[in-house]
């Protein structure tokens, strides 16, 4: 009896999940080009940023913001030369970890973007990632 009841509850949960997902708008259907803010927290990433930015900057509807978190190298210069906007930080406020603080600063740069995309600086992406 307990097995039948457990199975019925499982079926009901699955049905509810399917119903909820049917109401989630498909990104491609919501607009021809979704507006995306790509936030890249970066500390001492001058060597890795060019690979990321070459695939991310210039994608339709994507605005790239690199948050330079007290880098001792040319991270900000590389980010700007790669076509990204740069927010310079002198480090996290009291009680914050570095990366989460940088992500927080990047979110505050959002304007009218529909989506937020967080990318690490050492990631390589294809030019159709957001499309």
C-alpha positions as CSV (number, residue, x, y, z in Angstrom):
1,X,0.0,0.0,0.0
2,X,2.8,2.4,0.9
3,X,4.5,1.7,-2.5
4,X,1.3,2.6,-4.4
5,X,0.9,5.8,-2.4
6,X,4.6,6.8,-3.0
7,X,4.2,6.1,-6.7
8,X,1.0,8.3,-6.9
9,X,2.8,11.1,-5.2
10,X,5.7,10.8,-7.6
11,X,3.4,10.9,-10.6
12,X,1.6,14.0,-9.2
13,X,5.0,15.8,-8.7
14,X,6.1,15.0,-12.2
15,X,2.8,16.3,-13.7
16,X,3.2,19.5,-11.7
17,X,6.8,20.0,-12.9
18,X,5.7,19.5,-16.6
19,X,2.9,22.0,-16.2
20,X,5.2,24.6,-14.7
21,X,7.8,24.2,-17.5
22,X,5.1,24.7,-20.1
23,X,4.7,28.2,-18.8
24,X,8.4,29.1,-19.0
25,X,8.9,31.3,-22.1
26,X,11.3,29.9,-24.6
27,X,14.3,32.3,-25.0
28,X,14.2,32.1,-28.8
29,X,10.5,32.9,-28.8
30,X,10.7,35.8,-26.4
31,X,12.5,38.0,-28.8
32,X,14.6,37.8,-31.9
33,X,17.7,38.8,-30.0
34,X,17.6,38.6,-26.3
35,X,19.5,41.3,-24.4
36,X,22.1,39.7,-22.2
37,X,24.6,41.2,-19.7
38,X,27.6,39.0,-19.5
39,X,29.5,39.6,-16.2
40,X,33.1,38.4,-16.0
41,X,34.7,38.7,-12.5
42,X,38.4,38.9,-13.1
43,X,41.6,39.1,-11.0
44,X,44.9,38.8,-12.8
45,X,43.4,37.3,-15.9
46,X,45.3,39.2,-18.7
47,X,46.4,35.9,-20.2
48,X,43.0,34.2,-20.3
49,X,40.7,37.1,-21.2
50,X,41.5,37.3,-24.9
51,X,40.2,33.9,-25.6
52,X,36.9,34.5,-23.8
53,X,36.4,38.0,-25.2
54,X,37.0,36.9,-28.8
55,X,34.1,34.6,-28.7
56,X,31.8,36.7,-26.4
57,X,32.2,40.3,-27.5
58,X,30.2,41.1,-30.6
59,X,27.5,38.5,-30.2
60,X,24.1,40.1,-31.0
61,X,22.4,41.5,-27.9
62,X,25.3,40.8,-25.6
63,X,27.0,43.5,-23.5
64,X,30.1,42.3,-21.8
65,X,31.3,43.8,-18.5
66,X,34.6,42.7,-16.9
67,X,34.9,43.5,-13.2
68,X,38.6,44.0,-12.5
69,X,39.0,42.9,-8.9
70,X,42.2,44.6,-7.8
71,X,44.4,43.0,-10.5
72,X,48.2,43.4,-10.3
73,X,48.5,42.8,-14.1
74,X,46.9,44.4,-17.2
75,X,43.5,42.8,-16.9
76,X,41.6,46.0,-17.3
77,X,43.6,47.1,-20.3
78,X,43.2,43.7,-22.0
79,X,39.5,43.7,-21.3
80,X,39.0,47.2,-22.8
81,X,41.2,46.3,-25.9
82,X,39.0,43.2,-26.3
83,X,35.9,45.3,-26.5
84,X,34.5,44.8,-23.0
85,X,33.3,47.5,-20.6
86,X,35.4,47.5,-17.4
87,X,34.4,48.2,-13.8
88,X,37.4,48.6,-11.6
89,X,37.2,47.4,-8.0
90,X,39.6,48.0,-5.2
91,X,38.6,44.7,-3.7
92,X,35.6,43.3,-1.8
93,X,33.9,45.2,0.9
94,X,34.0,43.8,4.5
95,X,32.1,40.5,4.7
96,X,32.3,39.8,1.0
97,X,34.4,37.2,-0.9
98,X,36.2,38.6,-3.9
99,X,34.4,36.8,-6.7
100,X,30.9,37.2,-5.3
101,X,31.6,40.9,-4.7
102,X,32.8,41.3,-8.3
103,X,29.7,39.6,-9.5
104,X,27.6,41.9,-7.4
105,X,29.2,44.9,-8.9
106,X,28.7,43.6,-12.4
107,X,25.0,43.1,-11.7
108,X,24.7,46.7,-10.7
109,X,25.8,47.6,-14.3
110,X,22.7,46.0,-15.7
111,X,20.5,48.4,-17.7
112,X,17.6,46.9,-19.6
113,X,19.1,43.5,-20.2
114,X,16.6,40.6,-19.9
115,X,19.2,38.0,-18.9
116,X,22.4,37.8,-16.8
117,X,25.2,35.5,-17.9
118,X,28.1,35.0,-15.5
119,X,31.3,33.8,-17.1
120,X,34.7,33.0,-15.6
121,X,37.6,34.6,-17.4
122,X,39.3,31.3,-18.3
123,X,36.3,30.0,-20.3
124,X,36.3,29.9,-24.1
125,X,32.9,30.1,-25.8
126,X,31.7,29.8,-29.3
127,X,30.4,33.0,-31.1
128,X,26.9,31.7,-31.1
129,X,26.6,31.1,-27.4
130,X,23.9,33.6,-26.7
131,X,22.2,33.3,-30.1
